[in-house]
Amino acid sequence: MTVHAAAVERQLGRPVMPRFFAVFSLGTVAVAAVGVLMTAQRVPVSIHAAVVAAVIVGRSA
């Protein structure tokens, strides 16, 4: 992520690195919150893992 952000900064000619890290941090908190909710709802780990895998495959397609 840092290398990509540095390349974007070079292209834009202005700093954007803090935004990259801020969005990364927000994403981490959001995904952790989803995990907490799934745990609170007693969603089985196998379903949780299947949902995560489907999201990853969907994003990379």
Legacy VTK file of the C-alpha trace (Angstrom):
# vtk DataFile Version 3.0
C-alpha trace
ASCII
DATASET POLYDATA
POINTS 61 float
0.000 0.000 0.000
2.812 2.390 0.821
4.480 1.838 -2.555
1.193 2.385 -4.380
0.452 5.525 -2.368
3.929 6.864 -3.140
3.344 6.290 -6.858
-0.003 8.085 -6.652
1.639 10.960 -4.800
4.245 11.291 -7.555
1.518 11.356 -10.212
-0.665 13.852 -8.359
2.175 16.006 -7.138
0.617 16.282 -3.666
0.573 14.186 -0.497
-2.134 11.492 -0.243
-0.374 8.928 1.964
-2.327 9.898 5.120
-5.600 9.248 3.289
-4.465 5.788 2.228
-3.671 4.887 5.828
-6.878 6.470 7.131
-9.041 4.427 4.753
-7.065 1.294 5.603
-7.675 1.919 9.307
-11.381 2.581 8.785
-11.666 -0.624 6.789
-9.939 -2.561 9.556
-12.346 -1.199 12.173
-15.377 -1.876 9.951
-14.359 -5.478 9.284
-13.647 -6.028 12.979
-17.113 -4.694 13.800
-18.689 -7.120 11.334
-16.750 -9.937 12.980
-18.011 -8.873 16.401
-21.596 -8.759 15.132
-21.280 -12.198 13.553
-19.877 -13.550 16.803
-22.663 -11.915 18.825
-25.222 -13.529 16.527
-23.462 -16.874 16.996
-22.780 -17.279 13.283
-20.695 -20.460 12.828
-17.063 -19.921 11.892
-17.551 -21.977 8.721
-20.246 -19.573 7.472
-18.177 -16.570 8.521
-15.180 -17.924 6.584
-17.364 -18.699 3.546
-18.728 -15.144 3.517
-15.229 -13.673 3.808
-13.981 -15.934 0.985
-16.912 -14.951 -1.242
-16.246 -11.254 -0.661
-12.542 -11.690 -1.450
-13.252 -13.658 -4.632
-15.914 -11.159 -5.658
-13.554 -8.223 -5.167
-10.731 -9.811 -7.146
-12.893 -10.832 -10.109
LINES 1 62
61 0 1 2 3 4 5 6 7 8 9 10 11 12 13 14 15 16 17 18 19 20 21 22 23 24 25 26 27 28 29 30 31 32 33 34 35 36 37 38 39 40 41 42 43 44 45 46 47 48 49 50 51 52 53 54 55 56 57 58 59 60
